[in-house]
Amino acid sequence: MTRNDRIQVEVTSGPIDLTASHELAGSSDGAVVTFLGVVRDSTDDRPVTGLDYEVFDELAAKEMTRIAEVALERWPTGRVAIIHRTGFLSVGEVSVLISVSAPHRGEAFDACEFLIDTLKKEVPIWKKELFEDGTAAWADHA
């Protein structure tokens, strides 16, 4: 886990602590926006039993920190948290939490959207979808 006074980054094999977003706001923050990525039950009308995430932990944490720093530079935000799961996750489990605090909601929403979009494109995390019929497929990063 990487943590400083404004950035919390973690790659974990265990469940994500959803209270992480509540601890983010500072005294000058009027908004906390949180995105939760949750394992859904289908992809393109194909039933999914779960996802298997593979992560290059050190590089993923480094890249997550980098994109958090970009968000802090680009928007007047207070703090950023990015937490991502690894390993097998069942339908309904939270795979990623991204949370941003800011003085105003607009900046928090914009930074949060940037973070999830950039994470999916640039961070070395790979997602294998496991289907009900016993087949599996690696998902696109987009």
N, C-alpha and C positions, 0 to 999 in steps of 0.2 A: 504494500500500500504506500502511495505517495501522499503526503499531507503537509500543507503549510497553512498559514492563516487565511488564505483565500481559495485554495484548491484542495479537494479531496479526490483521489483517484484510487480505485481498487479493482483488482481482478480476483475473483473468489470462486471456490468450488461449492461454497455453502450458500444458503438462502440469503437474499439481500435484505438488509435491515431497512424497512420502509420509513423508519423514523429519521433517517439521515437528512431528509429534506426539511424536516421541522427544525433541526438544529442549525440550519444554514443562515437564517436571517440575522443581520446585525441591526443595531439601533437605528440606522439611517435607511434601512430597506423597508419598502412598503409592499413588496411583492415577492413571492416565491413561486416559481413555475416548475412543475415536475412532470417529466415524461417517464412513463413506465412501458417498457416493451414486454409483452406477455406472449407466451407460446399459444398460438391459435390452433384450432382443431382441423384445419384444412388449408391446402394450397392449390389454387386453380381447380377447385372442386374435388381434389383428391384428399381423402381422410388421412390426417397425420396423427401418429401416436406420441410423437415427441420430437425434440431436437437434440442434436449432439453438437456442442460448441467446442472447437479446438482453438487454442489461443497460444501465441508466442508471448508468454506472460511479461517478460522484461521489456520487450519492444512495444507491446500493447500499452503497458503502463506509461512508458516514455511518450508514445504518440498521443495517448489520452491527455497527458499533462500538457503536451505541446498545443493541442487544440483548445484546451481550457485556457491556456495563456493567451491564445489568439482571441478567444471570446472576451476575456477580461480587457484586452487592449481595444477591441472593436466597439464594445458597448459599455456604458457606465453601469457595470454590474458590481455587486458586492462579493459574492462567492459562487463557486461552481463545485458540484459533486458529480462524478461519473463512476458508476459501479457496474461491472459486467460479470455475469456468471460464466462458468466453464463446465464442461461435462454434459451429462444427459439431463434434460429438463422435460418434464411431462407437460401435457396440455394444461394451461392455466397458470403455470409458474412464471414468475417475473424473471426475465433474462437480463434486463438492463434498467438502471435508474439513472436519469440525468436530471439534475436539479440546479436551478439558477436563482439567486436572490439579486434584487436590484431595487433602486428607489421607486421605480415605476414599472407597471406590468408590461408595457410595450417592449422595453429593452430586454426584460426577462424572457418573454415569449420568443423574441427574435434570436437571442443567444441560445436558448434551448433548442430551437429548430436547427440552427446552424450546427450545434454540437451533435445531435443525433444523425443529421445528414452526413456530416463530415466523418463521424465515427464509422458509419456503415461503409463509406467509400475508402477510407485511408488507414484504418486501424487493423492490424493483422489478427482478425478474429474470423474464423470460418464456421459456417453453420451447415450441418448436414440434417436434412429433413428425413425422418423415418416414417414411412407410410404404412397404413393398415395391411396392405397386401404383402408386406415383408421386404419391399424394395426401399432403397434410399437414394437421395440425390443431394449433391452440394448445391446450396442456394447461391444466387448471384449476390454481389455486394450492394447492388443498387437499391 
